[in-house]
Amino acid sequence: MTLRAQMVLAAFMIFAAFSQPAFSQEKWDLKKCVEYAWAQNISVQQTDIQARVAALSYHQLQTSQYPNINLTNATGTNFGRAVDPTSNLFVNNTLLFQQFNFNISGLIYNWGNTRNSIIGARYNSSAATKEVERVKNDIGLTVATTYLQVLLAKEQVKITEQQMRLTTSRLQDTRKRVDAGQLPELNALELEAQHARDSATYITAIMSAEQNLLTLKATLNLDAATPFDIIEPPVDKIPVENIADLNPESVYETALRTQPLQQANDLRLKALQYNLKAAKASLYPSISWFGGLGTNFANPNIKISDIKFNGYQTPTLLSPIVNTGAGIFPVLQPDLTIVQGKKNFNEMWTGWGTQLQDNFRQNIGLQISVPILNGGAARTNYKRIQYDIQNAEWVKKQSNQRLKNDIYLAYQSAVNALNRYRASQKTKTLSEKSFALAQKRYDAGLLQPIEYITIQNNLFRANIQTTADHFDFVFRMKVLEFYKGMGLRL
């Protein structure tokens, strides 16, 4: 493949890689990426809902300490044999009835059950909020890691592009000298082969950068087809704390106070301790008060429409008698026929106000509830919470131990990364000096092309390695800063 064909191919691949419509594309910094990930991540949303549910439980328990007030009304009809609520007698008529009841009750003393339950719910609500922060931190750290990988890939593109341009310039100069008969054709052929390798490396670097950008999109839950790019702060401008100020023991002590997971563990343990007090209180009697007002109305649908006089009944031995002084005479009882009818709807409400007033009643009193035997539920719950506390203490201890191990490992990784970065910087400096000397010797015709290419490749590898080691060191330091509670900043 000729030099011109290689350059055309390289240009085509670059155009294909960056053919996304970027003329109006806004570049995102790390802060915007993290905030977008928080808004779109399903785990964050689910944890946030759980925190809201915990807050609702806390609010509900707060309101439980206030009196219970209920107003009820029942209006209806009884059919068949039923008790007339106004007379307490059985009737076999259709009754229109209405009842009003107002009840109020409240707690006087329950050995702190309600108070401790409220405090426990408050700690649980705070722990749920800290859990949201923990999930956000995990997402933010993942985004920052991917963001740095994209930055590294883009830096490698720049290095490979510089390498390719350097080889192109050297090839063009060598080709002119070969055409002039000053150098053999072999020199140009070797540089053309090197240019082909550099072009392939450049295209691979571009594809790698695009792949890392797609990975960042996936981490953000961003549509892969959406035009997207990031701000590229120079790696040497990224603020990094002095590693001497990040002693692992001091970082660990700070992390115990600032990391959301550790805070959540402390809050859950406190919540269980207060729940235990509440469970113990449920084993003892409770005292409450109550009061109420009520009244009712009832009216049958039968009415007397007429009374017919049929004369007097014939006296019998059981008939009542009266002594008039002149003799004893039976009392004559009238023989009556009562004619009944159905009331209309308005007539069935007759006497409503009078009945409500006459049936008005009140009550007030105290209630003592003594738990004697409830299937062992209260005592079992008390014992279960004791075990939950022991488990929470072990969870806290294990979490703290893991945190300490992670911090010491992160610190050692940062130290190792710093040492590698310093070593690669030294290698890069020596490679630059070696290449500068090789360039002069090659221009003077004192160095073979293969030797020149080898020294140039050594510089290229040194540049790539230095950049990779620099980003690795920055990432390790960011992890330490994260554990120290300094957040994520680039």
Residue pairs with C-beta under 8 A, 6 or more apart in sequence:
1 9
1 196
3 168
3 171
3 172
3 175
3 192
3 195
6 192
6 195
6 196
6 199
7 168
7 199
9 199
10 164
10 199
10 202
10 203
13 203
13 206
14 203
14 206
17 203
17 206
17 207
17 210
18 206
20 227
21 227
22 227
22 229
25 227
25 228
25 229
27 229
27 230
27 231
28 36
28 228
28 229
28 230
28 231
29 230
29 231
29 490
30 143
30 144
30 147
30 230
30 488
30 489
30 490
33 143
33 147
33 216
33 220
33 230
34 139
34 140
34 143
34 144
34 488
36 220
36 222
37 139
37 140
37 143
37 219
37 220
37 221
38 44
38 136
38 139
38 140
40 220
40 221
40 222
41 135
41 139
41 221
42 221
43 135
43 139
44 132
44 135
44 136
44 139
47 128
47 131
47 132
47 135
48 132
50 128
50 131
51 125
51 128
51 129
51 131
51 132
53 128
54 121
54 124
54 125
54 127
54 128
55 125
55 128
57 121
57 124
57 125
58 118
58 121
58 122
58 124
58 125
61 114
61 117
61 118
61 121
62 118
64 114
64 118
65 107
65 114
65 115
65 118
66 106
67 104
67 105
67 106
68 103
68 104
68 105
68 106
69 102
69 103
69 104
70 101
70 102
70 103
70 104
71 100
71 101
71 102
72 99
72 100
72 101
72 102
72 103
73 98
73 99
73 100
73 101
74 97
74 98
74 99
75 97
75 98
75 99
76 96
76 97
77 94
77 95
77 96
77 97
78 94
78 95
78 97
79 94
80 92
81 90
81 91
81 92
82 90
82 91
82 95
83 89
83 90
83 91
84 90
84 91
84 95
84 298
84 300
85 97
85 99
85 296
85 298
85 359
86 296
86 297
86 298
86 355
86 359
91 300
93 300
93 301
93 302
94 300
94 301
95 298
95 299
95 300
95 301
96 298
96 299
96 300
96 301
96 348
96 349
97 296
97 297
97 298
97 299
98 296
98 297
98 298
98 352
99 294
99 295
99 296
99 297
100 293
100 294
100 295
100 296
100 356
101 292
101 293
101 294
102 292
102 293
102 294
103 290
103 291
103 292
104 290
104 291
104 292
105 288
105 289
105 290
105 291
105 367
106 288
106 289
106 290
107 114
107 286
107 287
107 288
108 287
108 288
108 289
108 366
109 286
109 287
110 281
110 282
110 284
110 286
110 287
111 280
111 281
111 284
111 286
112 277
112 278
112 281
113 278
113 281
113 282
113 286
114 278
116 274
116 275
116 277
116 278
116 281
117 274
117 275
117 278
119 274
120 270
120 271
120 272
120 273
120 274
120 275
120 278
121 271
122 271
123 267
123 268
123 270
123 271
123 274
124 267
124 268
124 271
126 267
127 263
127 264
127 267
127 268
127 271
128 264
130 260
130 261
130 263
130 264
130 267
131 260
131 264
133 260
134 259
134 260
134 261
134 264
137 259
137 260
137 482
140 488
141 479
141 482
141 488
142 219
143 216
143 219
143 220
144 478
144 488
144 490
145 475
146 212
146 215
146 216
146 219
147 216
147 230
147 490
148 471
148 474
148 475
148 478
148 490
149 212
149 215
149 216
150 209
150 212
150 213
150 215
150 216
150 230
151 230
151 232
151 233
151 235
151 471
152 212
152 467
152 468
152 471
153 205
153 208
153 209
153 211
153 212
153 213
154 209
154 232
155 235
155 467
155 471
156 205
156 208
156 209
156 464
156 467
156 468
157 202
157 205
157 206
157 209
159 205
159 460
159 463
159 464
159 467
160 198
160 201
160 202
160 204
160 205
160 460
161 202
161 205
163 198
163 201
163 202
163 456
163 460
163 463
164 195
164 198
164 199
164 201
164 202
166 456
167 191
167 194
167 195
167 198
167 456
168 195
170 191
170 452
171 188
171 191
171 192
171 194
171 195
174 183
174 187
174 188
174 191
174 449
175 188
177 183
177 187
178 184
178 185
178 187
178 188
182 445
183 445
186 449
187 449
190 449
190 450
190 453
191 449
191 453
194 453
194 456
213 228
213 229
213 230
214 224
216 228
216 230
217 223
217 224
217 226
217 228
218 224
222 228
233 490
235 467
235 470
235 471
235 474
236 470
238 474
238 490
239 489
240 473
240 474
240 477
240 478
240 481
241 477
241 480
241 481
241 484
241 486
243 414
243 415
243 418
243 477
243 480
246 411
246 414
246 477
246 480
246 481
246 484
247 411
248 407
248 408
248 410
248 411
251 407
251 411
251 480
251 483
251 484
252 403
252 404
252 407
252 408
252 483
254 483
254 484
254 485
255 262
255 403
255 407
255 483
255 484
255 485
256 262
256 400
256 403
257 263
257 485
258 484
258 485
259 403
259 483
259 485
261 399
261 403
262 396
262 399
262 400
262 403
265 392
265 395
265 396
265 399
265 400
266 396
268 392
269 389
269 392
269 393
269 396
272 385
272 388
272 389
272 392
273 389
275 385
276 382
276 385
276 386
276 389
279 378
279 381
279 382
279 385
280 382
282 371
282 378
282 381
282 382
283 371
283 378
283 379
283 382
284 371
285 368
285 369
285 370
285 371
286 368
286 369
287 366
287 367
287 368
287 369
288 366
288 367
288 369
289 364
289 365
289 366
289 367
290 363
290 364
290 365
290 366
290 367
291 362
291 363
291 364
291 365
292 362
292 363
292 364
293 360
293 361
293 362
294 360
294 361
294 362
294 363
295 355
295 356
295 357
295 359
295 360
295 361
296 355
296 356
296 359
297 351
297 352
297 355
297 356
297 359
298 355
299 343
299 348
299 349
299 350
299 351
299 352
299 355
300 343
301 342
301 343
301 348
302 340
302 341
302 342
302 343
303 340
303 341
303 342
303 343
303 347
304 338
304 339
304 340
304 341
305 339
305 340
305 341
306 338
306 339
307 336
307 337
307 338
307 339
308 336
308 337
308 339
309 334
309 335
309 336
310 334
310 335
310 336
310 337
311 334
311 335
312 332
312 333
312 334
312 335
313 319
313 332
313 333
313 334
313 335
315 330
315 331
315 332
319 330
319 331
319 333
320 330
320 331
320 333
321 328
321 329
321 330
321 331
322 328
322 329
322 330
322 331
343 350
371 378
403 483
406 483
407 480
407 483
410 476
410 479
410 480
410 483
411 480
413 476
413 479
414 473
414 476
414 477
414 479
414 480
417 469
417 472
417 473
417 475
417 476
418 473
420 469
420 472
420 473
421 466
421 469
421 470
421 472
421 473
423 469
424 462
424 465
424 466
424 469
424 470
425 466
427 462
427 465
427 466
428 459
428 462
428 463
428 465
428 466
431 455
431 458
431 459
431 462
431 463
432 459
432 462
434 455
434 458
434 459
435 455
435 456
435 458
435 459
438 447
438 451
438 452
438 455
438 456
439 452
441 447
442 449
442 452
478 488
478 490
481 487
481 489
482 488
